Amino acid sequence: MIGPSGIESVAVLTPFGGELEAYRSFEPIVRVGIQFAATALVSMIVLGLAQTYSRQAVSKSRQSPVISLCVGLPSLLVVGGLASTGYLIVDTDIGIFFGIPMVILGAVVLPAATAIGCIATGRTVASRLGDSRLVTGLLVGALACGVAGLSLPATAALLGLAGALGIGASIRVLFGTAGTTRPGDRTVPPANKV
């Protein structure tokens, strides 16, 4: 269809109004740069604002990534579902009261958890190469996220995996202090004593 300026406009039928198609229209090298810069910036902000918590979450996700993924996948689906539902109901009558807090929850939790997962993934890769510092993990994770920008499915897979890993480790750190600290407080003996 031809618009008023004579330029052909394309109606995009995506749930978020065409942002995905606009992002796909960028050159691959531009997407690599955008994803690298955004991942590095968000990771530095998360590490700066929540220093102890984020470092513990990165360590927890590196110690037991399978458990973090098992906890993180359902949690990622719940938080993502709440944020999507909030985005869809913002224009309704109840959207002001319910939709905006759900969107804010998703906008805060999802990028922070994904940044923690990217840092943990980058730190694991960097430790295989002989350097396991947190800064190196941040740079390697941001570089991996940037390189994934060459392909949209690779970006979705990497960010989904990093998000699940990060949110699972964050939940484990958040609720990990509620457990027993002394072995004598256990009601079931540890596996090596059975």
Salt bridges, closest charged atoms under 4 A:
GLU21 OE2 - ARG24 NH1 3.61
ASP131 OD2 - ARG133 NH2 3.08
ASP185 OD1 - ARG182 NH2 3.21
